[in-house]
Amino acid sequence: MNPAILLVDSVSANCGELQSFLQNQQCDVDTAANGESAVSCCLETQPDVVLLYDSLPDIGSFELCRQIKKDPLNQLTPVVLVKPSPDQWDIHRGREAGAMDIWPTPSSLEELLGRIQTVLQLKKYMDEQSKSVLFSLARSIDSKKNLPSGHSERLATYAEQLGQSLGLGEEDLQELRIACWLHDIGKISVPEGILLKPGPLDEEETRIMREHPVTGEKMCAPLKSLRPILPVIRHHHERMDGTGYPDGLRLEAIPMNARILQVADIYDALTTDRPYRGALHPEEALQVLFTEARNGWLDASVVLKFSQICGDGDHFPVTGRTMLSSYSAKSSG
């Protein structure tokens, strides 16, 4: 994937030349000539670096940098201010505004390219470190909930097999694998007393628990590479009949990867020991999935496909086929 650069400039004579030069260096370049378009472009494209020239007619570069960086989505987006001859006061103001650096106007395009490449390398490192932290947090949640070892690995295996059987391409499958690891990361903000409570949650506890999909979305949003899985994180508790949360989506409005993850996650939860109950037999777990599909909560076609994979025996062992055969016959009738 080419690095994405946002060039914010309005009057520099070499703006067009710089854009062409960077595009020839295999960069995707967007331009903005005023503050409003710069802010909106940052949110839409989530660039890998913003080059902000001190040339806009409607807003100063320090104030614009501050506006860009105040949005949580831009927390990890490097903003570099470019001024003809910055002094120590400019450097101080730039840092206060959230700029990664402040450069004097480069003497050549080659010099500018070298500086941009350094920033891009740093951005890549920052993203990898941030992603590593998120995955560590996700693993800590499994431990926090006293989940059996291998929960996320099993979930990813179930979901990938199910996604393949439903015809997902490799890109969608890769996003599904990552979502399996990160979908519950928002639970890091849920108190352990609620997360581990053996009995039903009261109204206030339920409200707190139901905030975790939105919290997880916000945690992952600043990372551009995780943007494709944000809908799965946000919507993996929606229901087909619209009674789920957080947005009450219905039917096809719920992303397919979220519907797949739901089925795989519920199945693994039912077939593993938990502090408040023992594991169900796989056949019993499938019965629960069918019941939830009939109630209008899960996608019946996804549940049926999952049951067929289980019944095949090569993927997830299930003994006995009486209920599966009965359900398949009813579905085809």
C-alpha positions in Angstrom: 0.0 0.0 0.0 1.4 3.4 -1.0 2.0 5.9 1.8 -0.7 8.6 1.9 0.4 12.2 2.2 -1.8 15.2 2.8 -0.2 18.4 1.4 -1.8 21.5 3.0 -0.7 24.5 0.9 -2.4 27.3 -1.0 0.2 29.8 -2.4 3.6 28.0 -2.7 4.8 28.2 -6.3 6.0 24.6 -6.2 2.9 23.0 -4.7 1.9 21.3 -8.0 5.5 20.3 -8.6 5.8 18.8 -5.2 2.5 16.8 -5.6 3.7 15.4 -8.9 7.1 14.5 -7.5 5.7 12.6 -4.5 3.2 10.8 -6.8 6.2 9.7 -8.9 7.7 8.3 -5.7 4.7 6.0 -5.3 2.9 8.2 -2.8 -0.8 8.9 -2.7 -1.1 12.6 -2.4 -4.2 14.6 -1.4 -4.1 18.4 -1.2 -6.0 21.0 0.8 -6.0 24.8 0.3 -7.8 25.8 3.4 -8.3 24.8 7.0 -11.8 23.3 6.7 -10.8 21.0 3.8 -7.6 20.0 5.6 -9.5 18.9 8.7 -12.2 16.9 6.7 -9.5 15.3 4.5 -7.6 14.1 7.6 -10.8 12.3 8.9 -11.7 10.8 5.5 -8.3 9.6 4.4 -6.3 9.2 7.7 -3.0 10.1 6.0 0.3 8.7 7.0 1.8 12.2 7.2 0.5 15.8 6.9 2.7 18.5 5.5 1.3 21.7 6.7 2.7 24.8 5.0 2.3 28.2 6.7 0.4 29.7 3.7 -3.3 29.3 4.3 -5.4 32.5 4.0 -8.1 31.5 6.6 -6.1 30.0 9.5 -2.6 29.9 10.9 -0.6 26.7 10.7 -0.3 26.3 14.5 -4.1 26.7 15.0 -4.8 24.3 12.2 -2.4 21.8 13.6 -4.1 22.1 16.9 -7.5 21.5 15.3 -6.3 18.4 13.5 -4.7 16.8 16.5 -7.5 17.4 18.9 -9.6 14.7 17.1 -8.8 11.3 18.6 -8.7 9.8 15.1 -5.6 11.8 14.4 -3.7 11.0 17.6 -1.2 8.9 15.6 -1.1 11.0 12.5 2.2 12.9 12.2 1.8 16.6 11.4 4.9 18.4 10.1 4.8 22.2 9.9 6.8 23.8 7.1 7.9 27.5 7.5 10.6 29.5 5.7 12.8 30.2 8.7 11.4 28.8 12.0 12.9 30.0 15.2 12.9 28.5 18.7 9.6 30.2 19.5 8.0 28.6 16.4 9.4 25.2 17.5 7.9 25.7 20.9 4.5 26.7 19.5 4.5 23.8 17.1 5.1 21.3 19.9 2.3 22.8 21.9 0.0 22.5 18.9 0.8 18.8 18.6 3.2 18.9 15.6 5.7 16.1 15.3 8.3 18.5 13.9 8.8 21.9 12.3 11.0 22.1 9.2 12.5 25.1 7.3 11.5 25.1 3.7 13.7 22.3 2.1 16.3 23.4 -0.4 15.3 20.6 -2.8 12.6 18.0 -3.5 15.1 15.3 -2.8 15.8 16.7 0.7 12.1 16.9 1.4 11.6 13.3 0.2 14.4 12.1 2.6 12.7 13.8 5.5 9.3 12.4 4.6 10.7 8.9 4.4 12.1 9.3 7.9 8.8 10.4 9.2 7.0 7.5 7.4 9.5 5.0 9.0 8.7 6.4 12.4 5.0 6.3 11.7 5.2 2.6 10.8 7.1 1.9 14.0 4.5 3.8 16.0 1.7 2.0 14.4 3.3 -1.4 15.0 3.9 -0.6 18.6 0.4 0.7 19.1 -1.1 -2.4 17.5 1.1 -4.6 19.7 -0.3 -2.8 22.8 -3.8 -3.3 21.6 -3.3 -7.0 21.1 -1.6 -7.3 24.5 -4.7 -5.6 26.0 -7.0 -8.0 24.2 -5.1 -11.0 25.6 -5.3 -9.5 29.1 -9.1 -9.3 28.8 -9.2 -13.1 28.1 -7.2 -13.6 31.3 -9.3 -11.1 33.2 -12.4 -13.0 32.3 -10.8 -16.3 33.3 -11.4 -17.6 29.8 -9.8 -21.0 28.9 -6.5 -20.9 27.2 -6.7 -20.6 23.4 -10.1 -18.8 23.3 -9.0 -16.2 20.7 -7.2 -18.8 18.6 -10.3 -21.0 18.6 -12.5 -18.1 17.8 -10.3 -17.1 14.9 -10.3 -20.7 13.6 -14.1 -21.1 13.8 -14.7 -17.7 12.2 -12.1 -18.2 9.4 -13.6 -21.6 8.4 -17.1 -20.1 8.5 -16.0 -17.1 6.5 -14.4 -19.4 3.9 -17.5 -21.5 3.6 -19.5 -18.3 3.0 -17.3 -17.2 0.2 -15.3 -14.4 1.8 -12.1 -13.4 0.0 -8.6 -13.4 1.6 -8.8 -9.7 2.5 -12.1 -10.1 4.3 -10.8 -13.2 6.1 -7.7 -11.4 7.3 -9.9 -8.6 8.7 -12.1 -11.2 10.3 -9.0 -12.9 12.0 -7.9 -9.5 13.4 -11.4 -8.7 14.6 -11.6 -12.0 16.5 -8.7 -10.8 18.6 -9.8 -7.3 19.1 -13.6 -7.3 19.1 -13.9 -7.2 22.9 -11.0 -4.9 23.6 -13.5 -2.3 24.9 -14.1 -4.5 27.9 -10.8 -3.3 29.3 -12.9 -0.3 30.7 -15.5 -2.6 32.3 -14.9 -3.1 36.1 -14.0 -6.7 37.0 -17.0 -6.8 39.4 -19.3 -6.5 36.4 -17.1 -8.5 34.0 -16.9 -11.6 36.3 -20.3 -11.3 38.0 -21.7 -14.9 38.0 -25.4 -13.8 38.1 -27.5 -11.5 35.9 -26.4 -7.9 35.6 -28.6 -5.1 36.9 -29.8 -2.2 34.8 -26.7 0.0 35.5 -24.3 -2.8 35.1 -25.9 -3.7 31.8 -25.5 -0.1 30.6 -21.8 -0.1 31.5 -21.3 -3.5 29.8 -23.0 -2.4 26.6 -20.6 0.5 26.2 -17.7 -1.8 25.3 -18.3 -2.0 21.6 -18.1 1.8 21.2 -15.2 2.0 23.6 -13.4 -0.6 21.5 -14.1 1.2 18.3 -12.6 4.4 19.7 -9.5 2.6 21.0 -8.8 1.1 17.5 -9.9 4.0 15.4 -6.6 6.0 15.4 -4.8 3.1 13.7 -5.4 3.4 10.0 -4.7 -0.4 9.4 -7.5 -1.2 11.8 -10.1 1.0 10.2 -11.7 -1.9 8.2 -12.5 -3.8 11.3 -14.1 -1.0 13.2 -17.7 -1.9 12.0 -17.1 -5.5 13.4 -16.0 -4.2 16.7 -18.9 -1.8 17.0 -21.6 -4.1 15.8 -20.8 -7.6 17.0 -23.7 -7.4 19.5 -26.4 -6.3 17.1 -29.3 -8.6 16.4 -31.0 -9.5 13.2 -34.4 -8.2 14.6 -32.9 -4.9 15.6 -33.0 -5.5 19.4 -29.2 -5.5 19.7 -26.7 -2.7 20.6 -25.3 -0.2 20.3 -27.2 1.0 17.2 -30.1 -1.4 16.8 -29.1 -2.4 13.3 -31.3 -5.0 11.5 -30.7 -7.7 8.9 -28.2 -6.8 6.2 -27.3 -3.6 7.9 -25.2 -5.7 10.3 -21.8 -6.3 8.7 -21.4 -9.9 7.5 -18.1 -10.3 9.4 -19.9 -9.2 12.6 -22.6 -11.8 12.0 -19.9 -14.5 11.5 -18.0 -13.5 14.6 -21.2 -13.6 16.7 -21.9 -17.2 15.9 -18.3 -18.3 16.4 -18.0 -16.4 19.7 -21.2 -17.8 21.2 -20.3 -21.3 20.2 -16.9 -21.1 21.9 -18.4 -19.5 25.0 -21.0 -22.3 25.2 -18.5 -25.2 24.7 -15.9 -24.1 27.2 -15.9 -24.1 31.0 -16.8 -20.7 32.6 -16.6 -19.7 36.3 -20.4 -19.9 36.6 -21.1 -23.1 34.5 -19.6 -26.1 32.9 -19.1 -26.5 29.1 -22.0 -27.6 27.0 -21.7 -30.5 24.6 -21.2 -29.2 21.0 -24.6 -30.6 20.0 -26.3 -28.7 22.8 -24.4 -25.5 21.9 -25.6 -25.8 18.3 -29.1 -26.2 19.6 -28.7 -22.8 21.4 -27.5 -21.2 18.2 -30.5 -22.5 16.3 -32.8 -21.2 19.1 -31.3 -17.8 18.9 -31.6 -17.8 15.1 -35.3 -18.7 15.4 -35.7 -15.9 17.9 -34.5 -13.4 15.3 -31.2 -12.7 17.0 -28.6 -14.5 14.9 -28.4 -14.8 11.1 -30.1 -18.2 10.4 -28.1 -18.8 7.2 -24.8 -18.3 9.0 -25.9 -20.6 11.9 -26.9 -23.3 9.4 -23.6 -23.0 7.5 -21.7 -23.3 10.8 -23.7 -26.4 11.8 -22.8 -28.0 8.5 -19.1 -27.3 9.1 -19.5 -28.8 12.5 -21.3 -31.8 11.2 -18.6 -32.4 8.6 -16.3 -33.5 11.4 -13.1 -32.3 9.7 -13.2 -28.9 11.4 -15.1 -29.0 14.7 -16.0 -32.4 16.1 -19.7 -32.9 16.8 -21.2 -36.3 17.6 -24.8 -37.1 16.6 -26.7 -35.7 13.6 -30.3 -36.1 14.5 -30.9 -32.4 15.3 -28.7 -31.2 12.4 -30.5 -33.4 9.9 -33.9 -32.3 11.3 -33.0 -28.6 11.1 -31.6 -29.0 7.5 -34.7 -30.8 6.4 -36.9 -28.0 7.9 -34.8 -25.3 6.2 -35.0 -26.9 2.8 -38.7 -27.6 3.0 
